[in-house]
Amino acid sequence: MSNATKTTHALLLLLVGLLLADAPALAQKQFPLTSDSKVWIDGTSNKTPHWTVHATELEGYVTMNPAATAADPGLTSTHLKVTSKMLKSKKSSIMDRLMYDALKVKQHEHVTYDLTSVESVTATGDDSFTMETLGNLTLAGETKQIAMTVEGKMQADGTVVFTGSHTMLMSDYKVKPPTAMFGALHTGDEVIVHAELVAGPITGAAGSQ
């Protein structure tokens, strides 16, 4: 065998090895979030024990293995973008205005979340699982890494539902808790951000073909 032939053979073997090593990455696919996805924020004030604003405009995607299973969902990335000025209360426009001012929506049009790592995955059933995750939440121009427990459920229609919540202080993001009526109304610093994200369909989900 000539030196040129040996070199060509070695290069082919190297290429095959690289392709095999990268096979899991090549199997990943990006799935956009469906219109059933939801994000909402719960908080309190001195006038009411509970208030909620809902994200009426959001978009994003998850990247995972199309043949995902509960034991190995293969989630590698999540991107979520919420339009700040489309966070709305279903009861009071006053809360809308207060939230827009607090979030500085003119300077910062979006609230975003990006998954950075999945620390662990535990199958909790044939089609359900729990993940411990880390991700970056950007709010009013400030970015913080947050830890979140995410529940996953594979649906019969092939979609996968991811649910999670994160308790945070607005002041951690340099957001001043909203006030009105010369301070007669003021909200609490602590809020809970909830997300129910639906993506797919994937081939590995329950009942999918």
Buried (B, 14 or more C-beta within 10 A) or exposed (E): EEEEEEEEEEEEEEEEEEEEEEEEEEEBBEBEBBEEBBBBBBBBBEEEEEBBBBBBBBEBBBBBBBEBBBEBBBBBBBBBBBBBBBBBBEEEEBBBEBBBBBBBBEEBBBBBBBBEEBEEBEBEEEBBBBBBBEBEBBBBEEEEEBEBEBBBBBBEEBBBBBBBBBEBEBEBBEBBBBBBEEEEBBBBBBBBBBBBBBBBBBEBBBEBE
